[in-house]
Amino acid sequence: MTPIWNKPPHQTDVVIVGGGLVGVCLAYQLARREVNCCLLERHTLASGASGRNDGQIILETADYYTRMQRVYGIKEALNILRFKRLGQTGTHRMMAELTENHHLAYHQQGSLTLAYNEAEAALIETASAAMIKDGFDMTLLDRDQIEAKIHTRRFAMGKYDPYDASVNPAEMTHAIAAQARRGGAAVFENCRVTGVASGRVDYEGGSVDCEVVILATNAYTAGLLPEFESLVFPIRGQVMAGEPSDIKIAPYACITNFGYDYWHWTPEGRLILGGRRFIDEHGETGTDHRINPKVQDALCSLRDEMYPQYSHLKVEQQWSGIMGFSKDGKPLIGMIGGDPTMWCAVGFTGYGLGMCWSAGEAVAQVLNDEQSELTEILPMFAPNRFSG
Ligand SMILES: Cc1cc2nc3c(=O)[nH]c(=O)nc-3n(C[C@H](O)[C@H](O)[C@H](O)COP(=O)(O)OP(=O)(O)OC[C@H]3O[C@@H](n4cnc5c(N)ncnc54)[C@H](O)[C@@H]3O)c2cc1C
């Protein structure tokens, strides 16, 4: 039997399922509003994508702004960027609060989006012009300027966004959870939820009665609600970490090849490099954390292509993580099936770090009857957009 000290309460106001960045942001933002809540995580905090990603908190993604305008429409594309920018601003504020008492590896150094080929260069140029027109600050860079920043001549052009950041995402998840706990949220690890329904959450060993359930289970949501099988798909990504070195490259969040490849250098001189999923796109699906040697080899080749002068550095670690790709590339945040007691914030499609703060804040605001710019944008992410 689990001792009573380690057991979730029998009753609370809100139960959050999932202890990734989205779940802990929800707990943090509800706790700040003095809402009674408890978070249940089946393994340990950050054991999912939140502890396995590249740590880039960026505004624009593989989905270049002009492409977003085409696919979602002009107004909706702008709202996606506003949601993310509010998320970045909120994250900067939250990190300042969290770093008051101890150091966290969070660097607002900016990002570089680099043209892998001429087609991508053209896209960067037009998308950047459209973003600048809509009030987002960025600068185009040439090969020499890129080399001065990140020691590679592989890229003829790119863009620099000064607002973006890189972070140790596992550390960030734990720090937010600790702050949520200090605010009164109850956080339980090794607590697998086995069933959710309006007003009740079952976990291995017990159940919690509650007014609202929020699923923050990203790629794993269909494990609890099978209807999500056709809405959020588990897609695997591979990452490698180089050994520490005396190379001093500032921790810019770097991205190229239409979002497929991404990296940053840490202050310890490690290269953290992920991507190359297109090498085995069909193989890189499902929920197991498998290392894919084909993709990992391709990552090493990419490192050598970009940094031949550093190819002697050993690969110290390889890992994989599971992303939750949504059907239309936008997350699903809101009521499930129009039921005000059942919510989700899932499907962050490879880029949740710039959105987790906004997702948590927006849901907490709605549940607390508050209105804001975020709550105005929120309906765009309603899960029921796919019904009918
Ligand atoms: C390789 C890789 C690189 C990435 N790089 C970036 C990047 O640089 N920038 C960026 O913005 N995004 C990146 N992402 C995406 C980013 O990591 C995710 O969007 C984000 O972490 C999603 O957070 P989450 O809390 O929704 O999901 P997760 O962190 O996956 O959390 C979901 C949690 O739910 C738990 N859970 C599931 N089922 C149950 C259950 N039945 N009971 C209890 N708990 C349960 C899981 O154990 C898990 O901890 C990357 C992802 C990967 C895999």
The ligand as a Gaussian input file, in Angstrom:
#p B3LYP/6-31G(d) Opt

LIG

0 1
 C       13.685000      15.444000     -29.639000
 C       12.771000      16.593000     -29.366000
 C       13.223000      17.894000     -29.587000
 C       12.372000      18.976000     -29.352000
 N       12.877000      20.239000     -29.430000
 C       12.090000      21.292000     -29.069000
 C       12.609000      22.598000     -29.009000
 O       13.799000      22.824000     -29.182000
 N       11.748000      23.628000     -28.756000
 C       10.436000      23.403000     -28.484000
 O        9.683000      24.361000     -28.283000
 N        9.943000      22.163000     -28.449000
 C       10.728000      21.104000     -28.717000
 N       10.218000      19.843000     -28.662000
 C        8.796000      19.672000     -28.287000
 C        8.606000      19.903000     -26.786000
 O        9.486000      19.080000     -26.074000
 C        7.152000      19.580000     -26.433000
 O        6.275000      20.362000     -27.239000
 C        6.842000      19.894000     -24.971000
 O        7.828000      19.360000     -24.115000
 C        5.488000      19.321000     -24.650000
 O        5.297000      19.334000     -23.261000
 P        4.096000      18.525000     -22.634000
 O        4.082000      18.811000     -21.203000
 O        2.877000      18.788000     -23.440000
 O        4.459000      16.991000     -22.964000
 P        5.421000      15.938000     -22.234000
 O        6.651000      16.555000     -21.734000
 O        5.563000      14.776000     -23.144000
 O        4.596000      15.532000     -20.948000
 C        3.485000      14.650000     -20.960000
 C        3.564000      13.880000     -19.666000
 O        2.372000      13.130000     -19.482000
 C        2.713000      11.960000     -18.753000
 N        1.637000      10.982000     -18.882000
 C        1.196000      10.392000     -20.021000
 N        0.201000       9.527000     -19.746000
 C        0.010000       9.579000     -18.384000
 C       -0.861000       8.901000     -17.491000
 N       -1.744000       7.974000     -17.919000
 N       -0.806000       9.189000     -16.170000
 C        0.068000      10.131000     -15.701000
 N        0.949000      10.784000     -16.526000
 C        0.913000      10.517000     -17.845000
 C        4.004000      11.528000     -19.420000
 O        4.734000      10.617000     -18.630000
 C        4.696000      12.862000     -19.647000
 O        5.595000      13.180000     -18.587000
 C       11.029000      18.745000     -28.914000
 C       10.596000      17.452000     -28.664000
 C       11.457000      16.380000     -28.874000
 C       10.986000      15.003000     -28.565000

